[in-house]
Amino acid sequence: MAKIHPGATLTPGFRDFLPPWIARQPWYRGPETPELRPVGFYRLEDPEGEVGMESHLVSDGTDLYHVPLTYRGAPLPDVRPDALLATPEHSVLGTRWIYDAEVDPTWQSCVLDLVRTAGVSDPAGRSGVGPAEARGLPRAPLPDGATIEVVRILTPDALPDASSLLLGTWHPNGPDTTPATGCLAVVVSA
């Protein structure tokens, strides 16, 4: 299990590198670099304890974006260059390579396991936002070679007719408001 280091800092921080990265993505709907408001976070645990995995649910005031990230202590080989968001310095762990989790095999494996077992993500322990979680919904046995396709723009109550899903719950208007539910990711056959 990847250890959380309370009080640790990341330089540059998410507010510095996440908005410009989102602005460069084909799924981003805005005209310029967004001002993002956190809506929720959820974590997955690497059984080997090497890869940190946290998904950010952030709003630009119009759309709600799902941005799963992985944090590694070394570069991830054989991934497209635009999948690397940043290489900030962690005050405890040193340099971290932060990736779009969709390209990370550890994240793919953990999400497939969550879906297969109808498991639930871990809380991220972030203050100021409502709790968020991911839950596996296995509608059929997962095929060999299955992968996960991230749903980037979240729509409450929208569930595709896919065989198996990763469902999310979040609080779009703050911690003490009614939660919303929607699809975070879809299992795709190879």
Summary of the structure (lengths in Angstrom):
residues: 190
radius of gyration: 15.8
end to end distance: 28.5
largest distance: 43.8
contacts: 578
relative contact order: 0.18
helix: 15%
strand: 36%
